[in-house]
């Protein structure tokens, strides 16, 4: 797994690799940022993930997931900021965080 020195460099590098769509988490669903598409996370595969802010003592981190869906012919990024102040998420979305459904 390639290490990126910043969140922006990771996004730029992954865009160059074809991960051009943007996704957001919405409860148990994944939402495409431009198209009117909101679907369950189980139609997506997490190809890889990267964690930015891994330094010891870092309170804020971001996880960048490269995800794809053969069903919808989509390939893009899901960026999830995480901090000690973040809202807790449900168990199904935690599977995305840990990569348990890969």
C-alpha positions as CSV (number, residue, x, y, z in Angstrom):
1,X,0.0,0.0,0.0
2,X,1.4,3.4,-1.0
3,X,1.8,5.9,1.7
4,X,0.8,9.5,1.0
5,X,2.2,12.5,2.9
6,X,-1.2,14.3,3.1
7,X,-4.9,13.8,2.4
8,X,-4.8,16.0,-0.7
9,X,-1.8,14.1,-2.2
10,X,-3.6,10.8,-1.6
11,X,-6.8,12.1,-3.3
12,X,-4.8,13.5,-6.2
13,X,-2.8,10.2,-6.6
14,X,-5.9,8.0,-6.4
15,X,-7.8,10.2,-8.9
16,X,-4.9,9.6,-11.4
17,X,-5.5,5.9,-10.9
18,X,-9.1,6.2,-12.0
19,X,-11.0,6.7,-8.8
20,X,-13.0,9.6,-10.1
21,X,-16.3,9.4,-8.3
22,X,-17.0,10.9,-4.9
23,X,-19.1,9.1,-2.3
24,X,-20.4,10.0,1.1
25,X,-21.7,7.9,3.9
26,X,-25.3,8.4,4.9
27,X,-26.3,6.1,7.8
28,X,-26.4,2.6,6.3
29,X,-26.1,3.9,2.7
30,X,-23.5,5.2,0.3
31,X,-24.4,8.3,-1.7
32,X,-22.9,9.4,-4.9
33,X,-22.0,13.1,-4.6
34,X,-23.2,14.2,-8.1
35,X,-25.7,11.6,-9.3
36,X,-29.0,10.8,-7.7
37,X,-27.8,7.5,-6.4
38,X,-28.1,6.3,-2.8
39,X,-27.5,2.5,-2.3
40,X,-26.6,0.0,0.4
41,X,-22.9,-0.4,1.1
42,X,-23.1,-4.1,0.1
43,X,-23.0,-3.3,-3.6
44,X,-19.6,-1.8,-3.2
45,X,-16.2,-3.4,-2.7
46,X,-13.4,-1.7,-0.7
47,X,-10.4,-2.1,-3.0
48,X,-7.9,-0.4,-0.6
49,X,-7.9,2.1,2.2
50,X,-5.5,4.7,3.4
51,X,-5.2,6.4,6.8
52,X,-4.0,9.9,7.0
53,X,-2.8,11.3,10.4
54,X,-1.3,8.1,11.8
55,X,1.3,10.0,13.9
56,X,1.3,9.0,17.6
57,X,-1.0,11.3,19.6
58,X,-2.9,12.4,16.5
59,X,-6.5,13.2,17.5
60,X,-7.8,13.7,14.0
61,X,-7.5,11.2,11.2
62,X,-9.0,10.6,7.8
63,X,-9.7,7.3,6.2
64,X,-9.8,7.2,2.4
65,X,-11.4,4.2,0.8
66,X,-11.1,3.3,-2.8
67,X,-14.4,1.7,-3.6
68,X,-16.0,0.2,-6.7
69,X,-19.3,-1.2,-7.8
70,X,-19.6,-3.5,-10.8
71,X,-23.3,-3.3,-10.6
72,X,-23.3,0.5,-11.2
73,X,-20.0,0.7,-13.0
74,X,-18.6,3.2,-10.5
75,X,-15.1,3.6,-9.1
76,X,-14.3,6.4,-6.6
77,X,-13.3,7.6,-3.2
78,X,-15.1,7.7,0.2
79,X,-13.3,10.0,2.6
80,X,-14.3,9.6,6.3
81,X,-12.8,12.0,8.8
82,X,-12.4,10.5,12.2
83,X,-11.7,12.2,15.5
84,X,-12.4,11.7,19.1
85,X,-15.5,14.0,18.5
86,X,-16.9,12.0,15.6
87,X,-20.4,10.6,15.8
88,X,-20.5,6.9,16.3
89,X,-21.7,4.8,13.4
90,X,-23.9,1.7,13.1
91,X,-22.4,-1.8,12.9
92,X,-22.9,-2.2,9.2
93,X,-21.0,1.0,8.4
94,X,-18.3,0.0,10.9
95,X,-17.7,-3.0,8.6
96,X,-16.5,-0.5,6.0
97,X,-14.1,1.1,8.5
98,X,-12.5,-2.2,9.4
99,X,-12.7,-3.8,6.0
100,X,-14.6,-6.8,7.3
101,X,-16.7,-7.1,4.2
102,X,-13.9,-7.0,1.7
